[in-house]
């Protein structure tokens, strides 16, 4: 185990801190499979080369170095100046400090596998790609006004006419986002129709309802009486989207 620890210690001190990448073959097995595919020392060097180029003065400080069986765990803190392009980010000249850890597996004194975890959020914040404090998640205030109608066969024509009037009307109201209608005919010949109107907020929906009622009054239309006369049964509600788990 002490021999394995020494291998990893030299890997950081010589190959990385002193940038003697030609020594990587002394520490990396030919059987090593890179994080981005490839084999051997060259595969290990590929992701590191971009980092060394972008941060030419990079220095790894080993905070912890632990060994158990064929594995060595390293926790590090590196510091470097962003002098070259990295991840499509132009040089900023900023001094960056980043934390990370890795679990190395060794066989016959050489690394044949590694798992790496770095503080990518802190790295992007240090380069000011992301703000120092991320804003809290903003939940959508949008609501859906959903109507389900059971329309007797004799009332289908009148229902379609009234639905068309209403759908055209709500499209002109503030806060309207979209609407859709779905329908099918049951085995008794009744039309089952579901309409979904999306609104920016509950407040926008409330204002829309007021405007619709005013329009009904101006035209002498009574929705409750219409439903009763035609035998149409309506079930309606206001819904919000579920937060994805």
C-alpha positions, 0 to 999 in steps of 0.5 A: 500500500505504501508503494502505491501511495508513493506512485500516486504522490510522484504522479502529482509531484513530477508528472503534473506539478512539474509537467513532466508528462513524459513520465506518465508511462512510469505510473500509468498501465498500458491497460488503463482506459481513459475517461474519454476512451483510449488506452495507456498513458496517452489516454490519461494525458488527454484530458490533463493536457488541456488543463495544463495548457490553460493553466500553465502554472497549475499546482496540486496540493495533496490534502489527503492521500490514503491507501487500502488494498489496491486502491489509493484515494487522493483529495487535492486542491489545485491553484492556477492562472487561467492563461489559455482557452479551456472548455471554449472559454477564452483566457481570463487571467484569473487565479483559480482554486479548485477542489477534487478527489480521485480513487486510483486502482493500481496493478503491479505498481501502475494505475489501471483505473481511476474515478475522478470527482471535481468541483465543476460548479466552483470552477465555473463560478471562479471563472465567472461563467456562473454567478457566485450565488445561484438564484433560487429555482423559479416555479412557473405560475402558469395555470391550466383551466380545464373543462370536460363536457359530456354533450348529448348528440342533439346538442353537439351542433350548438355546443360546437358553435358556442365553444368556437365563440369562446375559444376565439374570444379568450385568445384576445384576452391578456395573459392567454398563452394557448388552448387546445381541445380534445374529443371523442364519441362514446358508445351512446353517441354522446360527445366527450370534449375536453378543452385546456386553456393555458394562462400566465397566472391565476390572476390572469385567469380570474380577469379573463373570467370577468371579461367573459362574463361581461361579454355574456351579459352584453350579448344576452347569453346565459351559460348556466341556462344554456347547459341546462337547456341542452343537457350538457354536463360540465366539469371544470377546474384550475390546474398547475403543472406538477414539479418533475421528480 
